[in-house]
Amino acid sequence: MTQTDKPRTIRIVASIVSLFIPAAAVIVSFAIWRDALPPEIASHWSGTGPADGVMSVAQFLTVALTMSGGAAVIGSAISVWPGVSATGRRFALLIAGIIAGAGAQTWLVSTALTLQTGDPYEVVLGPWVVLGLVSVAYGLVPFYLAPKPPVVTRDVHTRIEFAPGEDGAWSRTITANLFVWVAVVLAVVGVALYGSALMNGEVSEALLGVVVLAITIVIVLAFSRFRVTADWRGLRVVSSIFRLPLKRIPLDNIDTIETGELLPGEWGGWGYRVMPGRSALILRKGPGLIVTTRNQKQFALTLDEPTVPAALLATLRDNRRETSA
């Protein structure tokens, strides 16, 4: 094993170990609570009120261990399988962690509340239902512990010749019809849902929904028209409607610039997408600009003619480096 492989191996082992923590929590809690457990444990709620379903301790423990332990075993096996890519490993660990966390949370919350109440049919879930949503976030633990996939980039070769003391800038305003239509659809849905209530004077009943919908429409419209600028400051993407900065990458932070065919499926779908280590503003399938920063994070943007801003940013970056050297 080389020195380079050691940190990677350590991170893989740490991510696998983290998968088994939820199962370990189930086993340890059972060992602690075993003598005090009633024959049955609350297992199902139709709402936040009293439980309407129960399971025997053995059944519930089996379900919890199957979810938490089974997910850990399967996730670990996939992550060490020969030929699995770093991206595939992280995805497997994420899904396994989500299932394992949910399994442990179900056991811990239901059992603790049953012990506290005494009667499983009297257990009220109440605010503890939030933990059911939070528990899925446990998948992020093994996901972030696992080594990141290597970022392979290729800097553009084209440069722009400037006269001594001359500089350059590029800017373009882009209209994203996708977001315009989404805003229109949301507005129509809002009228259908809350129009009659507002006309009948039932403002308080519809107020929350109208406010949430209005905020959503404003956010969508912020992406409907934006201005892309490449100059001595770096790359900037700003909403033309609300003047909100959507993305700023300083020139000194740019490592590589490349152009290529952008596919929505490779960048998380249509629209503004944020993923671990990368983000993108994808409006369609087609040519675009990809900027990789010094900390190996990437930003992609669909553009009709990305070669000009790419060459300009590469030239300005090189000139800045030569000046600083």
N, C-alpha and C positions, 0 to 999 in steps of 0.2 A: 504494500500500500504506500503510495507516494504521500508527500506532505500535503498536496492539494486535495487528495481524496479523503484525508482524515476529517476535516471539518464537515464535509459532505456526509460521511458515514455517521458521524456523531449526530448530525441533525436528523438523519433518517431514523436512527435508533431512538432519539428523543421523541420524534413524532409518533413512532409505533408505541412507545411506552405510554405516552399520553392517551392513546386510544383505550388502554386498559384501566385507566383511573376510574371512569364511571362504573365499570363492573366491580372493581375493588371496593368502591363506595357502597354498592349494593350488598356485597358479601359482608363487609365490616359492620354495616348498620344492622343487618340481619343477626349477626352474632351478638351484637349489643342488645338488641330489642327482643331477641328470641323468646325469653321467658315471660315477657310482658305482653306479647302479641295475642290478640283475640283470635278466634277461629277464622273469622272473615275480615276482609279489608275492603274499604270503599274503593270502587274501581271505575265508576262511570257517573257522569253528571250531564244532564240535559242543559243545564245552565250553571249559574254560580251558586245555586241553592243547594239543598240537601242532596246527597247521592241517591241515585235511583238504580244502582247496580253494584253488586259486590262479588268478590272472588275469595276463594280459600287462600290461606297464606301460601300453601304449596303452589297453587296455580299462579298466583300473582308473582311469586318469586321466580317461577320458571319463565314467565313472560318477560320479566325485567332482565333476567340473566341472558335470555335468548336474544333480546334486543341489544343490550349493552355488550355482553361477551361475544355474541355471534358477530356483531358488526365489527368489533375489534379484531377478531380472528380473520374475518374475510378481508377487511381493510389492510391488515398487516400482510396477508398473503399476496394481495394484489401489488402492494407497494414494493415488495422484494422480488416479484416475479421478473425473471430475465427478459430484457427487452422493453420493459415498461418505461415510457418517457417520463421526464420530470413533471410535465404537465399532467399526464395521466395519473402519476403517483399522487400529486397534490389533490386532484379531483377525487380520487378514491378515498383518500384520508379525510377530505372534507365531508363527503357523504357518510362515511363510516362514523365520523365524529358526531355528526348531527343525530344519527340513529342511536348511537351509544349514549349521548347526553340526554336524549328524550327518554330512553329506557330507564336510566338512573333517576331522572327527575320524577317520572311517574311513580316509581317505587317509593322514593324518599318522601315526597309530599303526601301521597295517599296514606302511607303507613304512619307517618308522623301525626297527621291530622286524625286518623283513626285512633291512635294511642291517646291522643289528647281528649277526644270526645268520648271514647268508650264504645259507643254504638255506631257501627259503620254507616247505618242508614241516616244518622243524624249529622254526618260530616258535611259541613258547608265549605265549598271550595273558595268562594269569595275572591279576594285579591290575589290569592295564590295561583289563580289561573294565568297570571302574567308570566309565571315561571315556565309555563308550557311553551310560551313564545321565546323566552330568553334562553331556554335550554338548548335550542337548536344552534345557538351561537357557539356552543362548545366545539362544533366542527371547525371553527376558525383556529383553534389551538393547534391541532396536528397539522392543519393546512399551512399555517405560518411557520411552524417548526421545521417542516420539510424543506429541503433545499429548493431554491427557485430554479426554474428552467433557464438555461443560458440564453442570453439575448444576442442573437446573431444579426449584425447590421452591416451595411455596405454604404459607405459615404459616396455622395455624388461626385463625379469626376469634373463636371463642368464648373468653370469659374468665370467671373465677370471682370474684365479689365477696367480699372479705374485710373484716371489721370492723377498725378501727384496732388494730394490734398482734396481729391474728389471723393464723394460718398454716394450712397444709393439707398433708395427706399422703394418698396412695392406695397400696394394696397388694393384691396378689392372688396366690394360689398356683395354679399351672397344672400339670396332669398330662398328660404327653405319652405317650399309649398307643403311639404309633409306636415310641418308644425302648424301651418295656417289651417289646413283641413282638420287637424286634430282639435284645434281651438274652436272651429265652427261646430264640429260634432259635439263637443262638450257643452257649448252654448245651447244647442238644440236640446240636448239631454236635460240641461238645467231648466229650460222652459217647460219641458214635458213633466219634470218631476215636481217643480216648485211653483210653476206659473199660477195654477189654480189656487194654491194655498195663499200666495201673496195677493191675488186679486180678491180673495174672500176676507182679507184682513188678518189672516193667521200668520203674522210675521214671526212671532216667537217660535212657532213650531218649525218653520222653514229656515230660520236665520242661520243656524249652524251649517246646514247643508249648502246654503247659498254662499256663505263666506268661504267655505272650503273649496267649492267649485270655482268661485271667482279667483281665489289665490292660484288654483291649478291652471286656470286659463291664462293668467298673467305670466306664470312661469313658462308655459308652453309658448306664448307669444314672444318671450324673451329670446327664444331660439329660432323664431321665424325669419329674422333678418339680422345678419351680423356682418361685421367688418373684420377682415383678416389683414394684418399688417406685418410686414417683414422689414426691419430696418436696424439701425445701430443698437436699439434696445433689445432686439431679439424677435421672437414670434409672439404676436398678440391676437387674440380673438375676443371681440367685444360686441355685445348686443347693440345693434343700431337703434333699437326702439327705446330701451331703458338705460342705455350706456353702462350696462353691467359687464364687468370683465368675466368672460367665460373661461379663458385660459391665457396665462402669461408664462413664457419661458425666456428668461434673460439670456442674452447672447453668450455670456461667460459660462452658462450652465449647459450649453448645447455641446454634445459629444459628436453625434453624427446626424446628417440629414440625408434622407433618401426619398425617392419617388417610386411608386409602384401601383399595381392594381389592388384596390381595397375591396374586400368582400365582407359584407355585413356579418356573415356567420363567423368570421375569424376575429371580429372585434366586438362581439356581444350583441349584435343586432343593429337595428336602425335607431337613429337619434344620438343623444349624448350618452355615452356609455362609460362607466367607471368600473374598472376591474383591478384586481391586485397587480400592481406594477405597470399598469397601462390604462389609458383612457383614449376616447375617440369621439369625434363628431362625424357620424356617418349618415349621409343623406341619400346615398344611392350606391350601387355597385359601379366602380369605375376608378379612374386615376385619382391619386391623392398624394399627400405629403406625410411623411413619417419622421418625427423628430425624437431622437434618443438623448436623454440627458446624461450628465456625468454619473449620476447614481443609478444608471441603467433602467430608468423609467421611460416609457414611450407614450407619445401622443400622436394620433393619426387624424387627418382631416381630409375629407374629399374635396378636391379642387379640379376644375376643368384643365388648367395648364399649370401643374405644380413645378415644372422644371425651372421656371424663372425665379420664384421665391426660394426654391431649394438652392439654386446656384448663388443667389444673392446672399442668403444666410451663410452658406459655406465660405464665400469670399470674405464677408464681414467677420466671421469667426476666425478665419486664418489670419486676417490682418490684425485683429485684436491680439491674437496669440503672439504674432511676430513683434508687435509693439511692446507687449508685456515681457517678452523674453530678454 
